[in-house]
Every structure is written in structure tokens, then in C-alpha cells.
């Protein structure tokens, strides 16, 4: 779905910079799930595709738990810095460096969440294209929406929430559109207590948002994996039933004509 990729890429470079991010250093999720979503389409074997989606889903569940915990730790740490700043003119350079590192990790969290939503939504698209039984399976999502469209909604909501937080602090995505402008903004904000406080407040708010958003994303992935499990079970049941019918047909007892009995029309 081109909308998901083109619309979010540039905005993430700025909006997801979370007011004072530099470059993402948060650990990335390994495997197809966080790579280019087109990798799903490169898996030619249907059985391998299903196995890969299932395995990636399990890995993503664990990763989202770790991401949520990290976001919560950053939220707590930024709150500590805010309290310290209230009692000092400005944070010392070595402490501000740690703030930059925390906000840098926060940007990575946002980026990973968007990547996971994009990839799992794409996996839903590919499964629908390859398996008619999967495409027709009903879900518990609102209005029978696909997981693909639901992940898109999550992604848009998360991005718009971050944008609103930045706007409320009189910050724009243009200020963080590249590493150079981001570093320039960081240097400017670090010079005054007001600038530092603004960065800390925005970072703290976005960290809190990401804790909630990653929980929602984890719930979506869980729902998707449950549906895939239901679909696989149904498919296996149908296969077992078809196999049983074949065996019954080919192993059926053949009744022979009793010796001496004539085959003649009777009317």
C-alpha cells in the first residue's frame, strides 16, 4: 500500500524526531518484520510465507513489550531531568548529553512502531492476495476492517498525536527535517533553561504517548496472530476431513457378485 510508505516516511523524519532527536540508535527488530515490507512478497512458497509471518509475529510481541518498557523508562528519566531543571539555571552539558541520548532512543521507538505496523499490515495484504480462505475470514475488528487498514489507522493516529504535541510546544517538523537542522535545534534549545524545559516536556509527553500506543499496537498484533491461528486450524481441519473422505472412498469394501448368480435385467 503506497499510501502507508510515502505518507509516513518524510513526516517520521521530522515529527518522529520527538523535538530533539538526532539519529535512531534504539535496537532494531531483526528479520522480515521490520525490513522492507516488499520482502513478504518475495517469499514464493506459501507454506514458508505463513510460517514466517507466524514466527515474526511471536518475535514482534516480545519486541513490543521491550519497546514499551524502554519508553516507560525514558518517560521516568525525563521527568527526573525536569525536576532537576526547576532547581538549576540549565542542565550541565554532560547531563544534557544524556537527555539527547534518551530522546534519540525515543525517536527510535517511534520509528520501530511505524515499521512494525507497516510490515504487519503488508503481511495482511499478501496473505489476502494469496489465500482466498484468509481473505474471507471475518475478524472482530470494527466494520469488518482488514488488519492492513487498521494498522494504517494506528500509524496515522500515532503520527498525528506526535504532531499535535510538537505544535502545542510551538515546534515544527521542519526544525528536525534532517540531522543538520536537528543538531542546530538541539544546540539552540540547550542554551537556555526554557529551551531545555520545552524539549524535556515534549519528550516526556511523547514518551507517555508511546507507552500507550505500543500497548495498542501489541494488542493489534495479538489479534492478528489469533486470527491467523484460527485460519490455520480451519484449513487443517478441512484438509483432514478431505483426506479422511479420500481414504474412505478408496478403502471402501468392494462387494462381489455371488458365484452362480446371473446378471440379468429385472422388470
C-alpha angles and dihedrals in degrees: 000000000000092000091067095051104039096040098050103037100075095036091053089055088061113016094041089050082090097220097293112025124137112188128331115267099162112121113267125228110253125232139029094316094076099029127085107316091228087074089081089062091051092064100095099184112078093209091052090048093055092045091050094049090049094048092045090050091056091048092048092053090058092043093051090053089054092046092052091050091050092050090051091050091050091048090054094045094050089051089055090052090050091054091048092049091055088065099043137056092239136339112268117255095254091053092045087053088060089050089055090050092051093048089046090057090047090057088052090053092054091047093049092050091052091047093051093048091048094048098044089047089052090049088056090052093051094047090051091051095049102038122046091190090057093047092054095045110114120229135199091244118121114279090357090288119176120249087241093062092040092055088049090053090049091050094049092047093049092048093046092049091054091047091053091050091052092046092051088057091048091250126135135204089237090070089063101034093120140013091258095054091041092055090046091052091048092052091049094048094047093059096073136039089233091054093047092047091050091052092047094048094049092045092049092051093048092047089055090048092051093052088058095039094051089051089054091047091050089052091052093050090048091052091048093051091048090053092048089050091051091048093049091049091051091048092050092048090052091048092049091049092049090049091050091051092050092050091048091051097048095040095046115130112258111221113219126210111258114253113266095018113129123223104225134145116263122204 
